[in-house]
Amino acid sequence: MSDNNPQQGQINIELDEKTAEGIYSNLAIINHSASEFVVDFVTLMPGVPKAKVKSRIVLTPQHAKRFLKALGENIHRYELANGEIKDTEQPQVPLNFGPTGQA
């Protein structure tokens, strides 16, 4: 079968160069409504009092739960190969994140 005609049930996923570079984040802020979960990825820099959301992902509740399961499975496999990930104490970050509400 050629690359242009994937087998039934397979998805051809494209990854452009800019997206492949990724976006660094050291803070995730999660909010939810009855119909969606919103995950904002932020980069906080030491000594800088302001930070911007670098990326926002909006998920259905079902997809958020599948994502949680997949992430947990990947962390488990990582720790089997590399040892336990240590959870260091993080200072409380005062967040002024604007109004909250439902979609």
MOPAC internal coordinates of N, CA, C and O (Angstrom, degrees):
PM7 1SCF
backbone

  N    0.0000 0     0.00 0     0.00 0    0    0    0
  C    1.4457 1     0.00 0     0.00 0    1    0    0
  C    1.5309 1   109.04 1     0.00 0    2    1    0
  O    1.2310 1   119.12 1   -42.25 1    3    2    1
  N    1.3069 1   119.28 1   137.75 1    3    2    1
  C    1.4645 1   121.84 1  -177.78 1    5    3    2
  C    1.5208 1   110.61 1   -79.03 1    6    5    3
  O    1.2310 1   120.93 1   -16.81 1    7    6    5
  N    1.3457 1   115.83 1   163.19 1    7    6    5
  C    1.4567 1   120.94 1   179.47 1    9    7    6
  C    1.5202 1   111.94 1   -65.32 1   10    9    7
  O    1.2310 1   119.99 1   155.63 1   11   10    9
  N    1.3245 1   117.63 1   -24.37 1   11   10    9
  C    1.4557 1   120.95 1  -178.91 1   13   11   10
  C    1.5186 1   112.67 1   -77.86 1   14   13   11
  O    1.2310 1   119.81 1   164.33 1   15   14   13
  N    1.3173 1   117.97 1   -15.67 1   15   14   13
  C    1.4584 1   122.46 1  -179.17 1   17   15   14
  C    1.5259 1   110.00 1  -125.37 1   18   17   15
  O    1.2310 1   120.27 1   -99.31 1   19   18   17
  N    1.3481 1   117.09 1    80.69 1   19   18   17
  C    1.4570 1   118.31 1  -179.54 1   21   19   18
  C    1.5275 1   110.56 1   -64.83 1   22   21   19
  O    1.2310 1   121.20 1   -26.68 1   23   22   21
  N    1.3328 1   115.30 1   153.32 1   23   22   21
  C    1.4496 1   119.89 1   178.80 1   25   23   22
  C    1.5238 1   109.38 1   -61.80 1   26   25   23
  O    1.2310 1   120.92 1   -26.34 1   27   26   25
  N    1.3195 1   115.84 1   153.66 1   27   26   25
  C    1.4597 1   120.62 1   179.88 1   29   27   26
  C    1.5270 1   109.03 1   -58.62 1   30   29   27
  O    1.2310 1   120.19 1   -43.20 1   31   30   29
  N    1.3156 1   117.25 1   136.80 1   31   30   29
  C    1.4540 1   122.28 1  -178.83 1   33   31   30
  C    1.5184 1   113.71 1    91.85 1   34   33   31
  O    1.2310 1   119.82 1   169.97 1   35   34   33
  N    1.3234 1   117.95 1   -10.03 1   35   34   33
  C    1.4553 1   121.37 1   177.63 1   37   35   34
  C    1.5210 1   109.46 1   -98.53 1   38   37   35
  O    1.2310 1   121.02 1   -29.64 1   39   38   37
  N    1.3100 1   115.65 1   150.36 1   39   38   37
  C    1.4597 1   121.35 1   178.73 1   41   39   38
  C    1.5224 1   108.34 1  -117.20 1   42   41   39
  O    1.2310 1   120.49 1   -49.84 1   43   42   41
  N    1.3067 1   116.67 1   130.16 1   43   42   41
  C    1.4541 1   122.27 1   175.32 1   45   43   42
  C    1.5291 1   107.16 1   -89.11 1   46   45   43
  O    1.2310 1   120.47 1   -68.09 1   47   46   45
  N    1.3278 1   116.70 1   111.91 1   47   46   45
  C    1.4636 1   121.38 1  -177.19 1   49   47   46
  C    1.5207 1   108.78 1  -106.08 1   50   49   47
  O    1.2310 1   120.80 1   -53.33 1   51   50   49
  N    1.3212 1   116.08 1   126.67 1   51   50   49
  C    1.4590 1   121.32 1   178.71 1   53   51   50
  C    1.5209 1   109.63 1  -100.63 1   54   53   51
  O    1.2310 1   120.83 1   -35.49 1   55   54   53
  N    1.3249 1   116.01 1   144.51 1   55   54   53
  C    1.4521 1   122.49 1   178.99 1   57   55   54
  C    1.5237 1   107.73 1  -131.83 1   58   57   55
  O    1.2310 1   120.59 1   -71.82 1   59   58   57
  N    1.3447 1   116.47 1   108.18 1   59   58   57
  C    1.4582 1   118.74 1  -179.47 1   61   59   58
  C    1.5281 1   110.02 1   -76.72 1   62   61   59
  O    1.2310 1   121.06 1   -14.99 1   63   62   61
  N    1.3243 1   115.58 1   165.01 1   63   62   61
  C    1.4629 1   121.61 1  -173.17 1   65   63   62
  C    1.5222 1   112.61 1   -61.22 1   66   65   63
  O    1.2310 1   119.61 1   137.04 1   67   66   65
  N    1.3136 1   118.35 1   -42.96 1   67   66   65
  C    1.4716 1   121.51 1  -178.73 1   69   67   66
  C    1.5255 1   110.93 1   -64.27 1   70   69   67
  O    1.2310 1   120.08 1   135.66 1   71   70   69
  N    1.3244 1   117.46 1   -44.34 1   71   70   69
  C    1.4565 1   121.13 1   179.29 1   73   71   70
  C    1.5247 1   110.48 1   -66.46 1   74   73   71
  O    1.2310 1   120.27 1   143.73 1   75   74   73
  N    1.3221 1   117.09 1   -36.27 1   75   74   73
  C    1.4632 1   121.34 1  -179.29 1   77   75   74
  C    1.5290 1   112.06 1   -63.63 1   78   77   75
  O    1.2310 1   119.91 1   154.83 1   79   78   77
  N    1.3287 1   117.78 1   -25.17 1   79   78   77
  C    1.4598 1   121.08 1   177.84 1   81   79   78
  C    1.5233 1   111.30 1   -65.30 1   82   81   79
  O    1.2310 1   120.08 1   150.63 1   83   82   81
  N    1.3218 1   117.45 1   -29.37 1   83   82   81
  C    1.4541 1   121.63 1   179.52 1   85   83   82
  C    1.5125 1   112.86 1    78.33 1   86   85   83
  O    1.2310 1   121.23 1    -6.75 1   87   86   85
  N    1.3201 1   115.24 1   173.25 1   87   86   85
  C    1.4563 1   122.75 1   177.86 1   89   87   86
  C    1.5226 1   106.77 1  -131.21 1   90   89   87
  O    1.2310 1   120.20 1   -54.94 1   91   90   89
  N    1.3335 1   117.23 1   125.06 1   91   90   89
  C    1.4570 1   121.39 1   179.46 1   93   91   90
  C    1.5218 1   109.74 1   -73.78 1   94   93   91
  O    1.2310 1   120.58 1   -42.38 1   95   94   93
  N    1.3220 1   116.49 1   137.62 1   95   94   93
  C    1.4549 1   122.22 1   176.42 1   97   95   94
  C    1.5173 1   109.07 1  -142.58 1   98   97   95
  O    1.2310 1   120.63 1   -41.78 1   99   98   97
  N    1.3389 1   116.40 1   138.22 1   99   98   97
  C    1.4544 1   119.94 1   174.45 1  101   99   98
  C    1.5289 1   111.66 1  -123.66 1  102  101   99
  O    1.2310 1   121.21 1  -163.99 1  103  102  101
  N    1.3327 1   115.30 1    16.01 1  103  102  101
  C    1.4616 1   121.30 1   175.63 1  105  103  102
  C    1.5245 1   108.61 1  -153.64 1  106  105  103
  O    1.2310 1   120.89 1   -46.47 1  107  106  105
  N    1.3104 1   115.91 1   133.53 1  107  106  105
  C    1.4610 1   121.00 1   173.80 1  109  107  106
  C    1.5262 1   107.67 1  -122.89 1  110  109  107
  O    1.2310 1   121.03 1   -46.82 1  111  110  109
  N    1.3118 1   115.64 1   133.18 1  111  110  109
  C    1.4632 1   121.99 1   177.58 1  113  111  110
  C    1.5159 1   106.75 1  -114.30 1  114  113  111
  O    1.2310 1   120.68 1   -54.24 1  115  114  113
  N    1.3252 1   116.31 1   125.76 1  115  114  113
  C    1.4597 1   120.85 1  -174.68 1  117  115  114
  C    1.5204 1   109.43 1  -117.99 1  118  117  115
  O    1.2310 1   121.09 1   -51.93 1  119  118  117
  N    1.3145 1   115.52 1   128.07 1  119  118  117
  C    1.4644 1   123.00 1   174.11 1  121  119  118
  C    1.5206 1   107.80 1  -127.76 1  122  121  119
  O    1.2310 1   120.77 1   -17.80 1  123  122  121
  N    1.3174 1   116.13 1   162.20 1  123  122  121
  C    1.4626 1   118.76 1   177.89 1  125  123  122
  C    1.5229 1   110.76 1  -150.95 1  126  125  123
  O    1.2310 1   122.17 1   -23.84 1  127  126  125
  N    1.3162 1   113.44 1   156.16 1  127  126  125
  C    1.4583 1   122.33 1   171.29 1  129  127  126
  C    1.5245 1   106.05 1  -123.53 1  130  129  127
  O    1.2310 1   120.22 1     8.66 1  131  130  129
  N    1.2972 1   117.19 1  -171.34 1  131  130  129
  C    1.4617 1   120.22 1   178.57 1  133  131  130
  C    1.5242 1   111.75 1   -67.28 1  134  133  131
  O    1.2310 1   120.08 1   157.77 1  135  134  133
  N    1.3323 1   117.45 1   -22.23 1  135  134  133
  C    1.4630 1   119.66 1  -172.66 1  137  135  134
  C    1.5231 1   115.27 1  -114.62 1  138  137  135
  O    1.2310 1   119.74 1   171.05 1  139  138  137
  N    1.3512 1   118.10 1    -8.95 1  139  138  137
  C    1.4604 1   118.36 1  -176.65 1  141  139  138
  C    1.5196 1   111.97 1  -159.19 1  142  141  139
  O    1.2310 1   121.54 1   -23.38 1  143  142  141
  N    1.3368 1   114.65 1   156.62 1  143  142  141
  C    1.4555 1   123.09 1   170.31 1  145  143  142
  C    1.5192 1   106.90 1  -109.84 1  146  145  143
  O    1.2310 1   120.69 1   -42.48 1  147  146  145
  N    1.3276 1   116.29 1   137.52 1  147  146  145
  C    1.4572 1   121.61 1   178.83 1  149  147  146
  C    1.5276 1   107.55 1  -119.52 1  150  149  147
  O    1.2310 1   120.71 1   -56.96 1  151  150  149
  N    1.3348 1   116.24 1   123.04 1  151  150  149
  C    1.4612 1   121.83 1   178.54 1  153  151  150
  C    1.5209 1   107.50 1  -115.20 1  154  153  151
  O    1.2310 1   121.07 1   -63.26 1  155  154  153
  N    1.3324 1   115.56 1   116.74 1  155  154  153
  C    1.4581 1   121.63 1   176.52 1  157  155  154
  C    1.5176 1   108.34 1  -102.72 1  158  157  155
  O    1.2310 1   120.57 1   -52.98 1  159  158  157
  N    1.3381 1   116.52 1   127.02 1  159  158  157
  C    1.4537 1   122.68 1   178.71 1  161  159  158
  C    1.5247 1   108.36 1  -101.53 1  162  161  159
  O    1.2310 1   120.91 1   -53.22 1  163  162  161
  N    1.3374 1   115.86 1   126.78 1  163  162  161
  C    1.4603 1   123.51 1  -172.81 1  165  163  162
  C    1.5312 1   108.47 1  -124.80 1  166  165  163
  O    1.2310 1   120.68 1   -30.07 1  167  166  165
  N    1.3314 1   116.30 1   149.93 1  167  166  165
  C    1.4555 1   121.53 1   171.25 1  169  167  166
  C    1.5217 1   107.98 1  -113.61 1  170  169  167
  O    1.2310 1   120.90 1   -65.76 1  171  170  169
  N    1.3350 1   115.88 1   114.24 1  171  170  169
  C    1.4607 1   121.77 1   176.14 1  173  171  170
  C    1.5191 1   108.35 1   -96.66 1  174  173  171
  O    1.2310 1   120.21 1   -47.39 1  175  174  173
  N    1.3176 1   117.20 1   132.61 1  175  174  173
  C    1.4582 1   121.63 1   177.38 1  177  175  174
  C    1.5239 1   108.59 1  -112.23 1  178  177  175
  O    1.2310 1   119.91 1   -42.89 1  179  178  177
  N    1.3283 1   117.78 1   137.11 1  179  178  177
  C    1.4680 1   120.80 1   179.62 1  181  179  178
  C    1.5235 1   111.50 1   -56.66 1  182  181  179
  O    1.2310 1   121.07 1   -45.18 1  183  182  181
  N    1.3181 1   115.57 1   134.82 1  183  182  181
  C    1.4548 1   120.81 1   176.49 1  185  183  182
  C    1.5155 1   115.18 1    78.62 1  186  185  183
  O    1.2310 1   119.91 1   178.51 1  187  186  185
  N    1.3161 1   117.78 1    -1.49 1  187  186  185
  C    1.4610 1   120.62 1   179.19 1  189  187  186
  C    1.5263 1   107.58 1  -105.41 1  190  189  187
  O    1.2310 1   119.98 1   -61.30 1  191  190  189
  N    1.3442 1   117.64 1   118.70 1  191  190  189
  C    1.4600 1   119.71 1  -172.82 1  193  191  190
  C    1.5324 1   114.93 1   -77.62 1  194  193  191
  O    1.2310 1   120.18 1   176.04 1  195  194  193
  N    1.3233 1   117.26 1    -3.96 1  195  194  193
  C    1.4602 1   119.94 1  -176.91 1  197  195  194
  C    1.5246 1   109.18 1  -129.50 1  198  197  195
  O    1.2310 1   121.12 1   -38.11 1  199  198  197
  N    1.3229 1   115.46 1   141.89 1  199  198  197
  C    1.4658 1   120.76 1   177.85 1  201  199  198
  C    1.5152 1   108.31 1  -138.09 1  202  201  199
  O    1.2310 1   120.88 1   -29.18 1  203  202  201
  N    1.3274 1   115.92 1   150.82 1  203  202  201
  C    1.4612 1   121.08 1   179.74 1  205  203  202
  C    1.5098 1   110.44 1  -113.14 1  206  205  203
  O    1.2310 1   121.39 1   -30.87 1  207  206  205
  N    1.3236 1   114.95 1   149.13 1  207  206  205
  C    1.4547 1   120.05 1   171.10 1  209  207  206
  C    1.5229 1   107.07 1   -67.98 1  210  209  207
  O    1.2310 1   120.32 1   -53.76 1  211  210  209
  N    1.3312 1   117.00 1   126.24 1  211  210  209
  C    1.4599 1   122.17 1  -178.88 1  213  211  210
  C    1.5215 1   111.94 1   -92.96 1  214  213  211
  O    1.2310 1   120.89 1   151.88 1  215  214  213
  N    1.3446 1   115.89 1   -28.12 1  215  214  213
  C    1.4501 1   119.95 1  -178.98 1  217  215  214
  C    1.5218 1   108.90 1  -157.70 1  218  217  215
  O    1.2310 1   120.46 1   -35.88 1  219  218  217
  N    1.3147 1   116.72 1   144.12 1  219  218  217
  C    1.4734 1   122.33 1   177.29 1  221  219  218
  C    1.5143 1   108.03 1  -126.68 1  222  221  219
  O    1.2310 1   121.28 1   -49.14 1  223  222  221
  N    1.3297 1   115.16 1   130.86 1  223  222  221
  C    1.4538 1   122.01 1   177.06 1  225  223  222
  C    1.5228 1   107.60 1  -118.41 1  226  225  223
  O    1.2310 1   120.41 1   -50.68 1  227  226  225
  N    1.3250 1   116.82 1   129.32 1  227  226  225
  C    1.4611 1   122.36 1   178.31 1  229  227  226
  C    1.5204 1   107.62 1  -112.44 1  230  229  227
  O    1.2310 1   120.82 1   -53.84 1  231  230  229
  N    1.3413 1   116.03 1   126.16 1  231  230  229
  C    1.4613 1   122.59 1  -175.21 1  233  231  230
  C    1.5216 1   111.29 1  -125.53 1  234  233  231
  O    1.2310 1   120.58 1   -31.73 1  235  234  233
  N    1.3269 1   116.49 1   148.27 1  235  234  233
  C    1.4606 1   119.32 1   168.66 1  237  235  234
  C    1.5291 1   107.69 1   -70.87 1  238  237  235
  O    1.2310 1   119.15 1   -21.29 1  239  238  237
  N    1.3255 1   119.24 1   158.71 1  239  238  237
  C    1.4645 1   120.21 1   177.02 1  241  239  238
  C    1.5329 1   112.49 1   -56.88 1  242  241  239
  O    1.2310 1   120.06 1   141.01 1  243  242  241
  N    1.3180 1   117.50 1   -38.99 1  243  242  241
  C    1.4602 1   120.61 1   179.92 1  245  243  242
  C    1.5288 1   110.76 1   -65.27 1  246  245  243
  O    1.2310 1   120.58 1   137.08 1  247  246  245
  N    1.3202 1   116.49 1   -42.92 1  247  246  245
  C    1.4661 1   119.42 1  -179.91 1  249  247  246
  C    1.5222 1   110.51 1   -69.31 1  250  249  247
  O    1.2310 1   119.59 1   143.63 1  251  250  249
  N    1.3385 1   118.40 1   -36.37 1  251  250  249
  C    1.4626 1   121.10 1   177.33 1  253  251  250
  C    1.5281 1   110.05 1   -60.21 1  254  253  251
  O    1.2310 1   120.22 1   139.10 1  255  254  253
  N    1.3177 1   117.18 1   -40.90 1  255  254  253
  C    1.4633 1   120.59 1   179.42 1  257  255  254
  C    1.5265 1   111.04 1   -67.74 1  258  257  255
  O    1.2310 1   119.91 1   139.67 1  259  258  257
  N    1.3333 1   117.77 1   -40.33 1  259  258  257
  C    1.4653 1   121.00 1   176.47 1  261  259  258
  C    1.5284 1   110.44 1   -64.49 1  262  261  259
  O    1.2310 1   120.52 1   141.38 1  263  262  261
  N    1.3296 1   116.61 1   -38.62 1  263  262  261
  C    1.4622 1   121.24 1   178.48 1  265  263  262
  C    1.5301 1   110.52 1   -63.74 1  266  265  263
  O    1.2310 1   120.49 1   136.27 1  267  266  265
  N    1.3317 1   116.66 1   -43.73 1  267  266  265
  C    1.4601 1   121.31 1   177.60 1  269  267  266
  C    1.5261 1   110.74 1   -58.35 1  270  269  267
  O    1.2310 1   120.37 1   134.74 1  271  270  269
  N    1.3225 1   116.90 1   -45.26 1  271  270  269
  C    1.4603 1   121.27 1   179.97 1  273  271  270
  C    1.5325 1   110.65 1   -64.02 1  274  273  271
  O    1.2310 1   120.07 1   133.81 1  275  274  273
  N    1.3222 1   117.47 1   -46.19 1  275  274  273
  C    1.4640 1   121.33 1  -179.17 1  277  275  274
  C    1.5245 1   111.08 1   -64.16 1  278  277  275
  O    1.2310 1   120.02 1   139.00 1  279  278  277
  N    1.3282 1   117.56 1   -41.00 1  279  278  277
  C    1.4607 1   120.82 1   178.66 1  281  279  278
  C    1.5273 1   110.21 1   -64.97 1  282  281  279
  O    1.2310 1   120.29 1   137.13 1  283  282  281
  N    1.3237 1   117.06 1   -42.87 1  283  282  281
  C    1.4579 1   120.74 1   177.57 1  285  283  282
  C    1.5183 1   112.33 1   -60.43 1  286  285  283
  O    1.2310 1   120.20 1   137.34 1  287  286  285
  N    1.3284 1   117.23 1   -42.66 1  287  286  285
  C    1.4656 1   121.20 1   178.27 1  289  287  286
  C    1.5264 1   111.12 1   -63.78 1  290  289  287
  O    1.2310 1   120.26 1   140.20 1  291  290  289
  N    1.3372 1   117.11 1   -39.80 1  291  290  289
  C    1.4592 1   120.71 1   179.36 1  293  291  290
  C    1.5274 1   111.62 1   -69.11 1  294  293  291
  O    1.2310 1   119.98 1   141.07 1  295  294  293
  N    1.3240 1   117.64 1   -38.93 1  295  294  293
  C    1.4690 1   120.37 1   176.38 1  297  295  294
  C    1.5223 1   109.58 1   -63.35 1  298  297  295
  O    1.2310 1   119.87 1   137.97 1  299  298  297
  N    1.3238 1   117.85 1   -42.03 1  299  298  297
  C    1.4634 1   121.70 1   178.15 1  301  299  298
  C    1.5289 1   110.85 1   -58.89 1  302  301  299
  O    1.2310 1   120.04 1   132.65 1  303  302  301
  N    1.3327 1   117.53 1   -47.35 1  303  302  301
  C    1.4697 1   120.95 1   179.60 1  305  303  302
  C    1.5329 1   111.26 1   -64.60 1  306  305  303
  O    1.2310 1   120.59 1   140.56 1  307  306  305
  N    1.3322 1   116.47 1   -39.44 1  307  306  305
  C    1.4629 1   120.61 1   177.73 1  309  307  306
  C    1.5225 1   110.23 1   -60.31 1  310  309  307
  O    1.2310 1   120.59 1   132.72 1  311  310  309
  N    1.3437 1   116.47 1   -47.28 1  311  310  309
  C    1.4622 1   120.09 1  -177.64 1  313  311  310
  C    1.5283 1   111.87 1   -67.17 1  314  313  311
  O    1.2310 1   119.79 1   147.24 1  315  314  313
  N    1.3251 1   118.01 1   -32.76 1  315  314  313
  C    1.4652 1   119.96 1   174.75 1  317  315  314
  C    1.5188 1   110.98 1   -62.02 1  318  317  315
  O    1.2310 1   120.49 1   141.70 1  319  318  317
  N    1.3198 1   116.67 1   -38.30 1  319  318  317
  C    1.4695 1   121.64 1  -177.50 1  321  319  318
  C    1.5252 1   112.85 1   -84.10 1  322  321  319
  O    1.2310 1   120.00 1   148.01 1  323  322  321
  N    1.3462 1   117.61 1   -31.99 1  323  322  321
  C    1.4612 1   120.71 1  -169.56 1  325  323  322
  C    1.5216 1   115.03 1  -122.66 1  326  325  323
  O    1.2310 1   119.54 1   177.58 1  327  326  325
  N    1.2946 1   118.48 1    -2.42 1  327  326  325
  C    1.4603 1   121.22 1  -176.43 1  329  327  326
  C    1.5163 1   111.27 1    93.53 1  330  329  327
  O    1.2310 1   121.95 1   -12.81 1  331  330  329
  N    1.3289 1   113.87 1   167.19 1  331  330  329
  C    1.4671 1   120.51 1  -175.26 1  333  331  330
  C    1.5270 1   111.31 1   -63.85 1  334  333  331
  O    1.2310 1   120.91 1   -41.89 1  335  334  333
  N    1.3087 1   115.86 1   138.11 1  335  334  333
  C    1.4627 1   122.08 1   173.59 1  337  335  334
  C    1.5203 1   107.02 1   -79.97 1  338  337  335
  O    1.2310 1   120.53 1   -60.08 1  339  338  337
  N    1.3165 1   116.59 1   119.92 1  339  338  337
  C    1.4651 1   121.20 1  -179.62 1  341  339  338
  C    1.5204 1   109.57 1   -79.03 1  342  341  339
  O    1.2310 1   120.50 1   -47.48 1  343  342  341
  N    1.3115 1   116.66 1   132.52 1  343  342  341
  C    1.4624 1   122.61 1   178.05 1  345  343  342
  C    1.5133 1   107.99 1   -96.12 1  346  345  343
  O    1.2310 1   120.31 1   -78.83 1  347  346  345
  N    1.3270 1   117.02 1   101.17 1  347  346  345
  C    1.4597 1   121.24 1  -178.51 1  349  347  346
  C    1.5151 1   109.93 1   -81.38 1  350  349  347
  O    1.2310 1   121.28 1   -26.31 1  351  350  349
  N    1.3176 1   115.16 1   153.69 1  351  350  349
  C    1.4580 1   120.41 1   177.68 1  353  351  350
  C    1.5280 1   109.44 1   -66.61 1  354  353  351
  O    1.2310 1   120.75 1   -50.56 1  355  354  353
  N    1.2876 1   116.17 1   129.44 1  355  354  353
  C    1.4591 1   121.34 1   177.50 1  357  355  354
  C    1.5244 1   108.99 1  -107.87 1  358  357  355
  O    1.2310 1   119.90 1   -43.87 1  359  358  357
  N    1.3292 1   117.79 1   136.13 1  359  358  357
  C    1.4624 1   119.07 1   175.98 1  361  359  358
  C    1.5219 1   109.76 1   -65.11 1  362  361  359
  O    1.2310 1   121.00 1   -32.49 1  363  362  361
  N    1.3180 1   115.70 1   147.51 1  363  362  361
  C    1.4523 1   120.47 1   176.73 1  365  363  362
  C    1.5308 1   109.10 1   -63.21 1  366  365  363
  O    1.2310 1   121.01 1   -48.16 1  367  366  365
  N    1.3072 1   115.68 1   131.84 1  367  366  365
  C    1.4536 1   120.90 1   179.72 1  369  367  366
  C    1.5221 1   107.69 1  -104.72 1  370  369  367
  O    1.2310 1   120.15 1   -64.99 1  371  370  369
  N    1.3362 1   117.32 1   115.01 1  371  370  369
  C    1.4738 1   118.07 1   176.44 1  373  371  370
  C    1.5287 1   108.40 1   -70.79 1  374  373  371
  O    1.2310 1   121.12 1   -56.84 1  375  374  373
  N    1.3123 1   115.47 1   123.16 1  375  374  373
  C    1.4704 1   119.58 1  -176.30 1  377  375  374
  C    1.5131 1   110.13 1  -110.08 1  378  377  375
  O    1.2310 1   121.40 1   -52.43 1  379  378  377
  N    1.3060 1   114.92 1   127.57 1  379  378  377
  C    1.4569 1   121.59 1   171.03 1  381  379  378
  C    1.5171 1   104.10 1  -113.37 1  382  381  379
  O    1.2310 1   121.22 1   -89.86 1  383  382  381
  N    1.3250 1   115.28 1    90.14 1  383  382  381
  C    1.4607 1   120.14 1  -167.81 1  385  383  382
  C    1.5241 1   112.61 1  -108.49 1  386  385  383
  O    1.2310 1   120.40 1  -161.54 1  387  386  385
  N    1.3076 1   116.83 1    18.46 1  387  386  385
  C    1.4564 1   119.51 1   177.88 1  389  387  386
  C    1.5112 1   112.27 1    78.18 1  390  389  387
  O    1.2310 1   120.83 1     6.67 1  391  390  389
  N    1.3161 1   116.02 1  -173.33 1  391  390  389
  C    1.4709 1   119.52 1  -176.29 1  393  391  390
  C    1.5188 1   111.11 1   -70.59 1  394  393  391
  O    1.2310 1   121.49 1   -29.51 1  395  394  393
  N    1.3198 1   114.75 1   150.49 1  395  394  393
  C    1.4514 1   120.16 1   173.65 1  397  395  394
  C    1.5085 1   108.59 1  -111.09 1  398  397  395
  O    1.2310 1   120.53 1   -26.12 1  399  398  397
  N    1.2887 1   116.60 1   153.88 1  399  398  397
  C    1.4584 1   119.71 1  -179.20 1  401  399  398
  C    1.4908 1   110.54 1  -173.90 1  402  401  399
  O    1.2310 1   121.34 1     5.26 1  403  402  401
  N    1.3166 1   115.04 1  -174.74 1  403  402  401
  C    1.4528 1   120.96 1   179.83 1  405  403  402
  C    1.5141 1   110.32 1  -104.31 1  406  405  403
  O    1.2310 1   121.94 1   -28.58 1  407  406  405
  N    1.3262 1   113.88 1   151.42 1  407  406  405
  C    1.4610 1   119.28 1   179.23 1  409  407  406
  C    1.5132 1   109.94 1   -77.28 1  410  409  407
  O    1.2310 1   120.10 1   180.00 1  411  410  409

